[in-house]
């Protein structure tokens, strides 16, 4: 493994490690949230197993959001979020080290400090009380409101809350799913954005799709990461790649976006290096020196 490849792998490992460290706590938080819901709704007034639209039950509804926010947002949460924020500095350091390994000394564009600040601001907003309340807590309240105001079955309400909060055998709970996507995309897209700005500034034209594959990896990522015919690809190939035309084959396209399955709507040649394989993609598109690209391949684009 070449020195720059080792740095790039260290970068990918760091990002995945940060994501996994934060994610380990979320299933436990979901359990605490569900238990709090059970405690708060244990005294719901019912009649023949159905929830009564009573004053007491309305009062329970009125305090559920505040109680759930106490469960989620505490010193532990703040500490884990602070670790994520600090991980941006390590990503920046490793990106600079990667480019230094390839080209030697180079000047870091001043705009990148602002790019980092904006990325951190976006992460904090998406992981803050308001966003998580809107995407996780409020829907729990809505489930309770619906069942109280319509006289729903208490047993069915508990099952609805369980499926939403804790998930099922095949589906993650809502908090795990939401925070997992936010953290994965935030760190990977910041790293990719940083790389794109420097590689454009230095005039890189050749790239490699790098990162480990999982059972859940999309076909798009599997082809780009494994097929020898795209071990290296030229910047002029981006349009073909995102249209699913890779190595003389056509990948299936999602009819809604017209793009290979998994790619984010609006992915194009200009933002491909940032959006990569789509939501929760852990791969990076690393710029490489043209000197390591086989001569016969380079000749096709000269």
C-alpha positions, 0 to 999 in steps of 0.5 A: 500500500502506497503512503497516500493510500495509508493516509486515505484509509486512516481517514476513512477509518476515522470517519467510520469510527466517529460514526460508530462511536456516536451510534453505539449510544443511540439504541440505549437512548431509544430504550430510555425514550420508550420506557419514559413513554410507558411511564408517562402513559401508564396512568392514561384513563381508559374505558374497555381498553380504549383511551378516553379523551379526558382532561387528565389524558390531555395533560399527559400529552402536554408534558410528553415532549418536555419529558422526552427531551430530558431523556435525550439531551443531557451531559452524555449527549453533549459530550458525544456531540462535542466528540463529533465536532472535534472529529472535523479537525482530524478529518482536516488534518488527514486530508492535508496530510493526504495531499502533502503525501501526493504533491509535497507542500501546497497552500490550503485555500483559505475558504476551507476554514469557513467550509469547516465552520459551516459544516459543523454548524449544519451538524449542530443544527441537525442534531440539536433539540429543535431538529430532533424534536421535529423528526423524532419527539413530535411524531411520538406525541402525534401518535399519542394525540391521535389515540387520545382524541379518537379513543384508540386502543391502549394496546395498539398505541403501545405497539405503534409507539414501540415500532416507531421508537425501537423499530422492528426486526428489519427496520431501525428505530427512528432515532437510530435511523435519523442520527445515523444518516445525519452523522454519516452524511455530515462527516463524509460530505465534509471530507469529500467537499474538502477534498474536492476544493483542494483537488480542483485547486491543484488540478487533479483529473484522476480519481479512485473510489475507495472504502470498505464494502458491506452487505448493505452496500449498493450495487453502484458502490460495489462496482466502483469499488471492486471492478478493475476497469474503474480502478482509476477514472477520469474527471470527464467520466463523471457524467457517464458514471452517474448515469450508470454506464460503467465498464460497458454495462448499464446499472439499473436506474431508479425511475424517480431520479433517473440515477442508479439506485441509492444516489441522491436526487440532483446528483450530477458531475459537479457534486458527484465527488461530494454526494458519492453513492448517496445517503449514508455512503461511507466511500470517498472519491480520492484524487490520485496522481496521474503518475500512478494511472496506467499509461495506456489508460491515460492515453485515452484521455490525452 
